[in-house]
């Protein structure tokens, strides 16, 4: 079937269709589950282990489990994925992760959450997401790229086995899948104890499933196509940047997975919000100062390019294939977010004392 689709429409169009499908699943599931790394970090920073944390854990462990099952079953090979095969930056993962974590607290959402919120009528998220995308482009190819490259070059790690956590630990995909299954069970137990809505728990599983589906579809297309196709999965800063720059710089938008992913997420989240009666306009106000969001957008735009991905691109997609830099990046995102939230809480308390 894939071969006939590629012959008829071409590689780029089929990749775009795959991205749109993955995006629809991710957007709908993320909106209904309220999947949000920022919300989870805020909860944990107050020593709370409630529904927000459990939703993130269900999504993350579902992604890891499904990807590792696909690998162990011979349906997927991620050895050529950028997060494993290319040279990685440990310094970029640390510094970029800390910056991204701080930024998502200031902007009240990571890159994926901003895209989902934009589809529900949140004008703050739309403006913040646009600034994030422009900063990411400047960090990748523009005025900020020399600074990014200098920081990324401070501490690098070779690609291949050196960048794979499983290879370093001598673990198989079967072992990783078993550990992920155990972690998923614990996440479900936590959700049950915090009385999390069951439909939200199921939706969180679909968030993780969308990540696995992205890896699987791009791999199958790469195996079928006569052209070189990079395998990838759900990530937002890179695709958002490519989509925006393609729209403003070219008469024809280059087709690919990311070009389908971004509008797919927007449509999936928007339709889910409309059907649930959750679509409404939200603007900046006295309690939501624009400057705070813009600073957060800058930190996330630069931080994501430095860390090799956003909270989903590095944290979920890269984490599911056990990329060492991805796990380090998402760990630092947690640290940066919790530290920033506690600082803001303390600073606010000090001002009112």
C-alpha positions as CSV (number, residue, x, y, z in Angstrom):
1,X,0.0,0.0,0.0
2,X,2.8,2.4,0.9
3,X,4.6,1.7,-2.3
4,X,1.5,2.5,-4.4
5,X,0.9,5.7,-2.5
6,X,4.6,6.8,-2.9
7,X,4.4,6.0,-6.7
8,X,1.2,8.0,-7.0
9,X,1.8,11.0,-4.8
10,X,5.6,11.0,-4.1
11,X,7.6,10.7,-0.9
12,X,7.0,14.2,0.4
13,X,3.2,14.0,0.0
14,X,3.1,10.6,1.8
15,X,5.2,11.9,4.6
16,X,2.9,14.9,4.9
17,X,-0.1,12.6,5.1
18,X,1.7,10.5,7.8
19,X,2.5,13.6,9.7
20,X,-1.1,14.9,9.5
21,X,-2.4,11.5,10.8
22,X,0.0,11.5,13.7
23,X,-0.7,15.2,14.4
24,X,-4.5,14.6,14.5
25,X,-4.0,11.8,17.1
26,X,-1.6,13.8,19.2
27,X,-3.6,17.0,19.1
28,X,-6.9,15.4,20.1
29,X,-5.3,13.3,22.8
30,X,-3.1,16.1,24.2
31,X,-6.1,18.5,24.4
32,X,-8.4,16.0,26.1
33,X,-5.8,14.6,28.5
34,X,-4.4,18.1,29.3
35,X,-0.9,16.6,28.7
36,X,1.6,19.2,29.8
37,X,5.2,18.9,31.1
38,X,5.0,22.4,32.7
39,X,1.9,21.4,34.7
40,X,3.7,18.3,35.9
41,X,6.8,20.1,37.0
42,X,4.8,22.7,38.9
43,X,3.0,20.0,40.7
44,X,6.2,18.2,41.7
45,X,7.9,21.4,42.7
46,X,5.2,21.7,45.4
47,X,6.0,18.0,46.4
48,X,2.7,17.0,44.9
49,X,2.3,13.8,43.0
50,X,-1.2,14.2,41.4
51,X,-3.1,13.9,38.2
52,X,-0.9,16.2,36.2
53,X,2.2,14.2,36.9
54,X,0.4,10.9,36.3
55,X,-0.8,12.1,32.9
56,X,2.7,13.0,31.8
57,X,4.1,9.7,33.1
58,X,1.4,7.7,31.3
59,X,2.1,9.4,28.0
60,X,5.9,9.1,28.4
61,X,6.0,5.5,29.5
62,X,3.4,4.5,26.8
63,X,5.7,6.0,24.2
64,X,8.7,4.2,25.5
65,X,6.8,0.9,25.8
66,X,5.3,1.0,22.3
67,X,8.5,2.0,20.6
68,X,10.6,-0.6,22.3
69,X,8.0,-3.3,21.6
70,X,8.1,-2.3,17.9
71,X,11.9,-2.5,18.0
72,X,12.1,-5.8,19.8
73,X,9.5,-7.2,17.4
74,X,11.5,-6.3,14.3
75,X,9.0,-3.7,13.1
76,X,11.2,-0.7,13.7
77,X,14.9,0.2,13.5
78,X,15.9,3.6,15.0
79,X,19.7,3.2,14.7
80,X,19.7,5.8,11.9
81,X,17.6,8.3,13.7
82,X,19.3,11.7,14.2
83,X,19.0,11.5,18.0
84,X,21.2,8.4,18.0
85,X,23.3,8.3,14.8
86,X,24.6,11.9,14.7
87,X,27.1,13.5,17.0
88,X,25.2,14.9,20.0
89,X,25.9,17.8,22.4
90,X,25.9,17.1,26.1
91,X,26.5,20.8,26.9
92,X,23.6,21.7,24.6
93,X,21.3,19.2,26.4
94,X,22.2,20.7,29.8
95,X,22.2,24.4,29.0
96,X,19.4,24.2,26.4
97,X,17.3,22.0,28.7
98,X,17.6,24.4,31.6
99,X,16.7,27.3,29.4
100,X,13.7,25.5,27.9
101,X,12.5,24.5,31.3
102,X,12.7,28.1,32.6
103,X,11.0,29.3,29.4
104,X,8.0,27.1,29.6
105,X,7.3,28.2,33.1
106,X,7.3,31.9,32.0
107,X,5.2,31.2,28.9
108,X,2.9,28.8,30.8
109,X,3.5,25.9,28.3
110,X,6.0,24.2,26.2
111,X,6.1,24.3,22.4
112,X,3.5,21.5,22.0
113,X,1.2,22.9,24.7
114,X,1.3,26.3,23.0
115,X,0.3,24.8,19.7
116,X,-2.5,22.9,21.3
117,X,-3.7,26.0,23.2
118,X,-3.5,28.1,20.0
119,X,-6.1,25.8,18.5
120,X,-8.5,26.4,21.4
121,X,-8.6,30.2,20.9
122,X,-5.7,31.2,23.2
123,X,-4.2,34.3,21.6
124,X,-1.4,34.4,24.1
125,X,-0.3,31.0,22.9
126,X,-0.4,32.0,19.3
127,X,1.8,35.1,19.8
128,X,4.2,33.2,22.1
129,X,4.4,30.3,19.6
130,X,5.2,32.7,16.7
131,X,8.0,34.4,18.7
132,X,9.4,30.9,19.8
133,X,9.4,29.8,16.2
134,X,11.3,32.9,15.0
135,X,13.9,32.6,17.7
136,X,14.3,28.9,16.9
137,X,15.0,29.8,13.3
138,X,17.5,32.5,14.3
139,X,19.2,29.9,16.5
140,X,19.3,27.3,13.8
141,X,20.4,29.3,10.8
142,X,20.4,33.0,11.7
143,X,22.1,35.5,13.9
144,X,22.0,33.3,17.0
145,X,23.4,30.2,15.3
146,X,27.1,31.0,16.1
147,X,26.3,31.3,19.8
148,X,24.3,28.0,19.7
149,X,27.2,26.3,17.9
150,X,29.7,27.5,20.4
151,X,27.8,26.3,23.4
152,X,26.9,23.0,21.7
153,X,30.6,22.4,20.9
154,X,31.7,22.6,24.6
155,X,31.0,18.9,25.3
156,X,30.0,16.5,22.5
157,X,29.4,12.8,22.3
158,X,29.8,10.5,19.3
159,X,26.8,9.1,17.5
160,X,25.9,5.4,17.5
161,X,26.4,3.2,20.6
162,X,28.1,6.1,22.5
163,X,24.9,8.0,22.4
164,X,22.5,5.1,23.2
165,X,21.7,4.5,26.9
166,X,20.7,0.9,26.1
167,X,24.0,0.2,24.4
168,X,26.0,1.7,27.2
169,X,24.1,-0.3,29.8
170,X,24.1,-3.5,27.8
171,X,20.3,-3.7,27.9
172,X,18.0,-5.1,25.2
173,X,14.8,-3.6,23.8
174,X,12.9,-6.4,25.5
175,X,14.4,-5.4,28.9
176,X,13.6,-1.7,28.2
177,X,10.0,-2.6,27.2
178,X,9.6,-4.6,30.4
179,X,10.8,-1.7,32.6
180,X,8.5,0.7,30.7
181,X,5.5,-1.6,31.2
182,X,6.2,-1.7,35.0
183,X,6.5,2.1,35.0
184,X,3.3,2.4,33.1
185,X,1.5,0.3,35.6
186,X,2.8,2.5,38.4
187,X,1.6,5.6,36.5
188,X,-1.9,4.1,36.2
189,X,-1.9,3.3,40.0
190,X,-0.9,6.9,40.7
191,X,-3.7,8.1,38.4
192,X,-6.2,5.9,40.1
193,X,-5.2,7.1,43.6
194,X,-5.4,10.8,42.5
195,X,-8.9,10.1,41.0
196,X,-7.8,11.1,37.5
197,X,-10.6,10.9,34.9
198,X,-10.3,7.6,33.1
199,X,-10.9,9.1,29.7
200,X,-7.9,11.4,30.3
201,X,-5.8,8.5,31.2
202,X,-6.7,6.7,27.9
203,X,-6.0,9.9,26.0
204,X,-2.6,10.1,27.6
205,X,-1.9,6.6,26.3
206,X,-2.8,7.9,22.8
207,X,-0.3,10.8,23.3
208,X,2.4,8.2,23.7
209,X,1.0,6.1,20.9
210,X,1.2,9.1,18.5
211,X,5.0,9.3,19.2
212,X,5.4,5.5,18.5
213,X,3.2,5.9,15.3
214,X,5.4,8.7,14.1
215,X,8.6,6.6,14.4
216,X,6.9,3.6,12.8
217,X,5.4,5.4,9.8
218,X,8.5,7.4,8.9
219,X,10.5,4.2,9.2
220,X,8.2,2.2,6.9
221,X,8.2,5.1,4.4
222,X,12.0,5.2,4.5
223,X,12.2,1.4,3.9
224,X,9.8,1.6,0.9
225,X,11.1,4.8,-0.8
226,X,13.9,4.8,-3.3
227,X,15.0,8.2,-1.9
228,X,16.8,8.9,1.4
229,X,14.1,9.6,4.0
230,X,15.0,10.6,7.6
231,X,13.1,8.7,10.2
232,X,11.6,10.9,12.9
233,X,8.6,11.4,15.2
234,X,6.7,14.1,17.0
235,X,8.6,17.3,17.6
236,X,7.6,20.9,17.2
237,X,10.2,23.6,17.1
238,X,11.9,22.3,13.9
239,X,8.7,21.5,12.0
240,X,7.0,24.8,13.1
241,X,10.1,26.7,11.9
242,X,10.2,24.9,8.6
243,X,6.5,25.4,8.0
244,X,6.6,29.1,8.9
245,X,9.7,29.8,6.9
246,X,8.3,27.9,3.9
247,X,5.1,29.9,4.0
248,X,6.9,33.3,4.1
249,X,9.9,32.5,1.9
250,X,8.7,30.1,-0.8
251,X,5.9,30.0,-3.4
252,X,5.6,26.2,-2.8
253,X,5.8,24.6,0.7
254,X,8.3,21.7,0.7
255,X,6.3,18.6,1.7
256,X,7.4,16.4,4.6
257,X,6.4,14.9,7.9
258,X,6.6,18.1,9.9
259,X,4.5,20.1,7.4
260,X,1.7,17.6,8.0
261,X,2.3,17.3,11.7
262,X,1.9,20.9,12.8
263,X,-1.5,21.6,11.1
264,X,-2.6,18.1,12.1
265,X,-2.1,18.8,15.8
266,X,-3.8,22.2,15.4
267,X,-6.9,20.6,13.7
268,X,-7.0,17.7,16.2
269,X,-6.8,19.9,19.2
270,X,-9.2,22.5,17.8
271,X,-11.9,20.0,16.9
272,X,-11.6,18.3,20.3
273,X,-12.0,21.7,22.0
274,X,-15.0,22.6,19.9
275,X,-16.8,19.3,20.5
276,X,-16.2,19.6,24.3
277,X,-17.3,23.2,24.4
278,X,-13.9,24.3,25.5
279,X,-13.1,26.7,22.6
280,X,-12.9,30.3,23.7
281,X,-10.8,33.4,23.2
282,X,-8.1,34.2,25.8
283,X,-6.0,37.4,25.7
284,X,-3.2,39.0,27.7
285,X,-4.3,40.6,30.9
286,X,-2.9,42.1,34.2
287,X,-2.2,38.6,35.5
288,X,-0.7,37.4,32.2
289,X,2.0,40.1,31.3
290,X,3.1,39.9,27.7
291,X,6.8,40.5,28.5
292,X,6.9,37.4,30.7
293,X,5.6,35.3,27.8
294,X,8.0,36.8,25.3
295,X,11.0,36.1,27.5
296,X,9.8,32.5,27.9
297,X,9.4,32.2,24.1
298,X,13.0,33.4,23.6
299,X,14.3,30.9,26.2
300,X,12.4,28.0,24.6
301,X,13.2,28.9,21.0
302,X,17.0,29.1,21.7
303,X,16.9,26.3,24.3
304,X,15.1,23.8,22.1
305,X,17.6,24.3,19.2
306,X,20.5,23.9,21.6
307,X,19.0,20.9,23.4
308,X,18.2,19.0,20.2
309,X,14.4,19.3,20.6
310,X,11.5,20.5,22.7
311,X,9.8,18.8,25.6
312,X,8.2,16.4,23.2
313,X,10.8,16.1,20.5
314,X,13.6,15.4,23.0
315,X,11.7,14.4,26.0
316,X,9.2,12.0,24.3
317,X,10.5,11.1,20.9
318,X,14.1,11.0,21.8
319,X,13.4,9.5,25.2
320,X,11.5,6.7,23.7
321,X,14.5,5.5,21.7
322,X,16.8,6.0,24.8
323,X,19.0,8.8,23.3
324,X,21.4,9.8,26.1
325,X,21.3,13.5,25.1
326,X,17.5,13.4,25.0
327,X,17.1,12.0,28.5
328,X,19.7,14.5,29.8
329,X,17.8,17.3,28.1
330,X,14.4,16.4,29.5
331,X,16.0,15.9,33.0
332,X,17.4,19.5,32.8
333,X,14.0,20.7,31.6
334,X,12.5,19.4,34.8
335,X,15.2,21.0,36.9
336,X,15.0,24.4,35.1
337,X,11.2,24.4,35.3
338,X,11.0,23.5,39.0
339,X,13.7,26.0,40.0
340,X,12.1,28.8,38.0
341,X,8.7,28.1,39.4
342,X,10.0,28.1,43.0
343,X,12.0,31.3,42.3
344,X,8.9,33.1,41.0
345,X,6.8,31.8,44.0
346,X,9.5,33.0,46.5
347,X,9.9,36.3,44.7
348,X,6.1,36.9,44.7
349,X,5.9,36.0,48.4
350,X,8.7,38.3,49.2
351,X,7.0,41.2,47.5
352,X,3.8,40.7,49.4
353,X,5.5,40.2,52.8
